[in-house]
């Protein structure tokens, strides 16, 4: 076992507990603390003997023998363990900073952008795994066939999902500013995280900084129809850039068929946005030496990442999907994908407003017409969540006016939403549930079971 001892403050976070597992698998000694740890993190940490012996912050666990501290977003500046670490002059990292530290000598692939990051990263990893290529990674969802969301080993390549949110409470730079890729994708730019980036110009600036930090002679692949990328993608002479577009396809009997080199390739994924993600993934894999024919052979059974257009249940006349979509561009793309794939069926689209941005009155107008392709649009938000985020109240009329959907239903109680859905006839009608939360604790499996009997 490696003698390196790493302590994680706020070890229970989604990324943090996966980093703990990755470092444990690498042979490091790993300890951690948190004031609350829930499943799946709790069970996974416990399985490998990494669950802290008690919850809370314990400065006595911070000892001079520690090689480094990694601090998660859940910690605060006055955290007693952080104070002790500073007193002992122990090196403190945010998790993106530490991931870079572990990948300085690797070829770094980073997938950035306001939407599609997880899916595109998952596509690349799916292909590399099928081809048996040794790869490290960091991705924002649990992927089929991968035990953890992070791997840090001696692999020569690392594939990173590049989030533009803050690195840590102590370091308010976006995570993407740490990774310095050799190969990068930017899927598109659509304003998000208004609690950190109060203006759209400020948000776009983060991507300009990111592009400047791509390694000398690196390459950037970017979606050609994004008006904001058109202005900034080619502004740096130290890298190569290549735009990409939606590949040629058709939809036959509710299945997407890709056209390539006079061949027709049936796919599990669908929607223009996902096809654009696949095109970006193909270009990255090409940079890593994988030929197009080999890529398409490997990708055709890719079914998506958890909660990214995830099929919950299907009958002969209906299908229900769960999606992580919450920002306006994601909501619109996901609804567009489902209506395109099942043009002969009605679509009921339900969106939970759960993030700081989506619950902010100033931001709501960004959702204008994003749900208009759905036949019925439902918006759910919890007054408890508004209180927790210290935001002013929202009214039903605020939602109706902002979205502009002719058939909009607004719910603040989960029981009212589920009752409404249970009263509908689900023959030739599909359901799309979109949220980064849990719809106030709706038992999704039970609900879908009732609706699509």
PyMOL commands that set and color helices and strands:
alter all, ss='L'
color gray80, all
select helices_A, chain A and resi 14-26+41-47+59-61+80-87+95-102+117-130+175-177+200-212+227-232+272-287+292-299+328-341+361-367+383-388+396-403+414-422+444-451
alter helices_A, ss='H'
color red, helices_A
select strands_A, chain A and resi 5-9+29-33+68-71+92-94+107-112+135-138+150-151+157-161+183-186+219-223+240-244+249-252+255-260+263-266+310-314+319-323+346-353+376-381+408-411+429-434
alter strands_A, ss='S'
color yellow, strands_A
deselect
rebuild
show_as cartoon
